[in-house]
Amino acid sequence: MILNLRVILIGIAGALIGIAPPYLIGQAINFYTRHGEIDTLIISAACVLIIATPCGRLASYLYIQKLSTATRKSLKTRLTEKIIPKTTSENHGEAIDLIDGDVEGSIYLYHNIYLDIASSLSALLLALFIVLHYNPSLIIAPLSAILYIITFKILTRKTYLSSYKKYVETNTQLISSISNLRNSSSLSNLGFIKESNRQIKLLSLISRAKTALLELASNLSYLIGIILLFYIGSNSIANDTLSIGNFVSAAIYLERVLVPTAALVNIYYATGEARYRRMRIDRCLAGATDG
């Protein structure tokens, strides 16, 4: 928990560094329109932060990889100690899939996801606050996009949660069958394995296609946000309630709202299999082994 708290703080710090340049650029544009001069200090600060952003991401990535390596080793050790003493010749395959497949398939959920959620959520909230600061009416654009995503997620939750269960369980059964038939060269057994493999490929394709369609529909929020921003922003400029510099910054910050929102949606849809595999790990370590 302490390690993941550090990861969350790193994500928040990265979001703060990444969210500042658009604000500084907007201020530089406003300064130029008012005084006809370029504020080199503001531009320099923005450039430094822009350069620092990828450097910070690289450092956080390396730190996460170090944590994930240690967690992977610990999980495999604990699962081996839990499963192997109870393993028989009939369930070698299930043990292999639990110890190796489930750990590798769910390792993202132990550390990486905290960094991605912390950085995306922090950037989203900061961007919303800054857009609200520029012009309260502009907040309608990103909030409408977020409301669309939340509504869509609630309506499709049941469909999504069932996407990977059959695929993961069928894959485990195939690995178990291969393990049990390792000493047999019967053509009928080989035919059974080939047929099972084709079935798994089809299940995998269906699961990923279903997830991709749901993700695509969710990301229509981006189009909603852009359309509303330009409609509200153009009216505000025409009514002299919003400067051009602030509109440029607000447009950039809408991107900083919608991109993290899309990232959070992608995390949700991309981790369906990982979450199911982690559930099996937790169940196994709690005593109710699948193998």
C-alpha positions in Angstrom: 0.0 0.0 0.0 2.8 2.4 0.9 4.5 1.7 -2.4 1.4 2.4 -4.4 0.9 5.6 -2.4 4.3 6.7 -3.7 3.1 5.7 -7.2 0.0 7.8 -6.8 2.1 10.8 -5.7 4.4 10.4 -8.7 1.3 10.4 -10.9 0.0 13.6 -9.4 3.3 15.3 -9.7 3.6 14.3 -13.3 0.1 15.7 -14.0 1.0 19.0 -12.4 4.1 19.3 -14.6 2.2 18.4 -17.7 -0.8 20.6 -17.1 1.2 23.9 -16.6 2.6 24.6 -20.1 -0.8 25.3 -21.8 -1.7 27.8 -19.1 1.6 29.6 -19.5 1.2 29.6 -23.3 -2.2 31.2 -22.9 -0.8 33.8 -20.6 2.0 34.5 -23.1 -0.6 35.1 -25.9 -2.6 37.4 -23.7 0.5 39.3 -22.7 1.4 39.7 -26.4 -2.1 40.9 -27.4 -2.1 43.5 -24.6 1.5 44.8 -24.9 2.7 43.7 -28.3 5.7 42.0 -26.7 6.8 38.5 -26.0 7.3 37.5 -22.4 10.4 35.4 -22.7 10.3 34.3 -19.0 6.8 32.7 -19.5 7.8 31.0 -22.8 11.1 29.7 -21.2 9.2 28.3 -18.2 6.7 26.6 -20.5 9.6 25.1 -22.6 11.3 23.8 -19.5 8.2 22.1 -18.3 7.5 20.6 -21.8 10.9 19.1 -21.8 10.6 17.9 -18.2 7.3 16.0 -18.9 8.8 13.1 -20.9 11.8 12.9 -18.6 9.5 12.5 -15.6 7.4 9.8 -17.5 10.6 7.8 -18.2 11.7 8.0 -14.6 8.2 6.9 -13.3 8.1 4.1 -15.9 11.5 2.7 -14.7 10.3 2.9 -11.1 7.1 1.1 -11.9 9.0 -1.7 -13.7 11.2 -2.2 -10.7 8.1 -2.6 -8.5 6.4 -4.9 -10.9 9.4 -7.2 -11.1 9.4 -7.6 -7.3 5.7 -8.1 -7.2 5.8 -10.7 -10.0 8.4 -12.7 -8.1 6.5 -12.5 -4.9 3.2 -13.6 -6.5 4.7 -16.5 -8.3 6.5 -17.7 -5.2 3.3 -17.5 -3.0 1.2 -19.2 -5.7 3.8 -21.9 -6.1 3.9 -22.6 -2.4 0.1 -22.6 -2.3 -0.7 -24.7 -5.4 2.1 -27.1 -6.0 1.6 -29.3 -2.9 -2.0 -29.8 -4.0 -1.2 -30.4 -7.6 -1.8 -33.8 -9.2 -1.1 -35.2 -12.7 -4.7 -34.2 -13.7 -4.3 -30.5 -12.9 -0.8 -29.6 -14.0 -2.2 -27.3 -16.7 -4.4 -25.4 -14.3 -1.5 -24.8 -12.0 0.7 -23.5 -14.8 -2.0 -21.1 -15.9 -2.6 -19.8 -12.4 1.1 -19.4 -11.5 2.3 -18.0 -14.9 -0.7 -16.9 -17.0 -2.7 -15.2 -14.2 0.3 -13.4 -12.8 1.6 -12.1 -16.2 -2.0 -11.3 -17.2 -2.8 -9.2 -14.1 0.6 -7.7 -13.2 -0.6 -4.3 -14.6 -3.2 -4.0 -11.8 -0.7 -4.1 -9.0 1.3 -0.9 -9.6 1.0 0.5 -13.2 -2.8 1.1 -12.9 -2.3 3.4 -9.9 0.1 5.6 -11.8 -2.1 5.8 -14.9 -5.3 6.5 -12.9 -3.6 9.1 -10.6 -2.0 11.0 -13.4 -5.1 10.9 -15.6 -7.5 11.8 -12.9 -5.2 14.6 -11.6 -4.8 16.1 -15.0 -8.5 15.9 -15.6 -9.5 17.7 -12.4 -6.8 20.3 -12.8 -7.8 21.0 -16.4 -11.5 21.3 -15.3 -10.6 23.8 -12.7 -8.6 25.9 -15.1 -11.3 25.8 -17.8 -13.8 26.9 -15.1 -11.4 29.8 -14.2 -11.3 31.0 -17.8 -15.1 31.0 -18.3 -17.7 29.1 -16.3 -19.8 28.4 -19.4 -16.9 26.5 -21.0 -17.1 23.8 -18.3 -20.3 22.6 -20.0 -18.2 21.0 -22.8 -16.0 18.7 -20.8 -18.7 17.9 -18.3 -21.1 16.8 -21.1 -18.4 14.5 -22.4 -17.8 13.0 -19.0 -21.5 12.6 -18.3 -21.9 10.7 -21.6 -19.0 8.3 -20.7 -20.4 7.6 -17.2 -23.9 7.0 -18.6 -22.6 4.7 -21.4 -20.4 2.8 -18.9 -23.4 2.1 -16.6 -25.6 0.9 -19.5 -22.9 -1.5 -20.8 -21.4 -2.7 -17.5 -23.1 -6.1 -17.6 -22.1 -6.8 -21.2 -18.5 -5.8 -20.5 -18.1 -7.8 -17.2 -18.9 -11.1 -19.0 -16.6 -10.5 -21.9 -13.5 -12.4 -20.8 -14.7 -15.0 -18.4 -15.4 -17.7 -20.9 -12.2 -17.0 -22.8 -10.0 -17.2 -19.7 -11.6 -20.4 -18.4 -11.5 -22.1 -21.8 -7.9 -21.3 -22.2 -7.1 -22.8 -18.8 -9.0 -26.0 -19.7 -6.9 -26.2 -22.9 -3.6 -25.9 -21.0 -4.8 -28.5 -18.6 -5.7 -30.8 -21.5 -2.3 -30.4 -23.2 -0.6 -31.2 -19.9 -2.7 -34.3 -19.4 -2.1 -35.5 -22.9 1.6 -34.8 -23.0 2.5 -38.5 -23.2 -0.1 -39.3 -25.8 0.4 -39.1 -29.6 -3.2 -40.1 -30.5 -4.5 -38.3 -33.5 -7.9 -37.9 -31.9 -6.3 -36.1 -28.9 -4.3 -33.9 -31.2 -7.5 -33.1 -33.1 -9.2 -32.2 -29.9 -6.4 -29.8 -29.0 -6.5 -28.2 -32.4 -10.3 -27.7 -32.2 -10.0 -26.3 -28.7 -7.3 -23.9 -29.9 -9.6 -22.7 -32.7 -12.4 -22.2 -30.2 -10.1 -20.1 -27.9 -9.0 -17.9 -30.8 -12.6 -17.3 -31.7 -13.5 -16.5 -28.1 -10.5 -14.1 -27.9 -11.5 -12.4 -31.1 -15.1 -12.0 -29.9 -14.0 -10.6 -26.5 -11.6 -8.1 -27.9 -14.0 -7.0 -30.7 -16.8 -6.5 -28.1 -14.4 -4.4 -25.9 -13.2 -2.4 -28.9 -16.7 -1.5 -30.0 -17.6 -0.4 -26.4 -14.4 1.6 -26.2 -15.1 3.2 -29.6 -18.6 4.2 -28.6 -17.3 5.7 -25.3 -14.7 7.8 -27.1 -17.5 9.6 -29.0 -17.4 11.8 -25.9 -14.4 13.6 -27.5 -16.5 14.7 -30.4 -19.2 15.9 -28.1 -16.7 18.0 -26.1 -15.0 19.6 -29.1 -18.3 20.6 -30.7 -19.6 22.2 -27.5 -16.3 23.9 -26.8 -16.2 25.7 -30.2 -19.9 26.6 -30.0 -19.7 28.1 -26.5 -16.2 29.5 -27.0 -17.0 31.3 -30.3 -20.1 32.9 -28.7 -18.1 34.0 -25.7 -15.4 35.6 -27.9 -18.1 37.4 -30.0 -19.6 38.7 -26.7 -16.2 39.8 -25.4 -16.4 37.6 -22.4 -13.4 35.5 -23.4 -10.1 36.5 -24.8 -8.4 34.7 -27.7 -5.5 33.6 -25.5 -7.8 32.1 -22.9 -9.8 30.4 -25.6 -6.6 28.8 -27.0 -5.7 27.7 -23.5 -9.2 26.4 -22.9 -9.1 24.4 -26.1 -5.8 22.9 -25.1 -7.2 22.1 -21.6 -10.3 20.6 -23.1 -7.9 18.2 -24.7 -6.3 17.7 -21.3 -9.7 16.8 -20.0 -10.8 14.5 -22.8 -7.5 12.7 -23.2 -7.2 11.6 -19.6 -10.9 10.8 -19.6 -10.4 8.6 -22.7 -7.3 7.1 -20.9 -9.5 6.2 -17.9 -12.1 4.6 -20.2 -9.3 2.7 -22.0 -8.0 1.4 -18.7 -11.4 0.2 -17.7 -12.0 -1.6 -21.0 -8.4 -2.9 -21.4 -8.1 -4.5 -18.0 -11.2 -6.8 -18.2 -9.1 -10.0 -18.6 -6.5 -8.7 -16.1 -9.1 -8.1 -13.4 -10.6 -11.6 -13.9 -7.2 -13.1 -13.6 -6.4 -11.1 -10.5 -9.7 -12.3 -9.0 -8.5 -15.9 -9.6 -5.2 -15.1 -7.9 -6.9 -13.5 -4.9 -9.3 -16.5 -4.6 -6.4 -18.9 -4.8 -4.3 -17.2 -2.2 -7.3 -16.9 0.1 -7.6 -20.7 0.0 -10.2 -21.5 -2.7 -7.9 -22.7 -5.4 -9.0 -23.2 -8.9 -6.3 -25.9 -9.4 
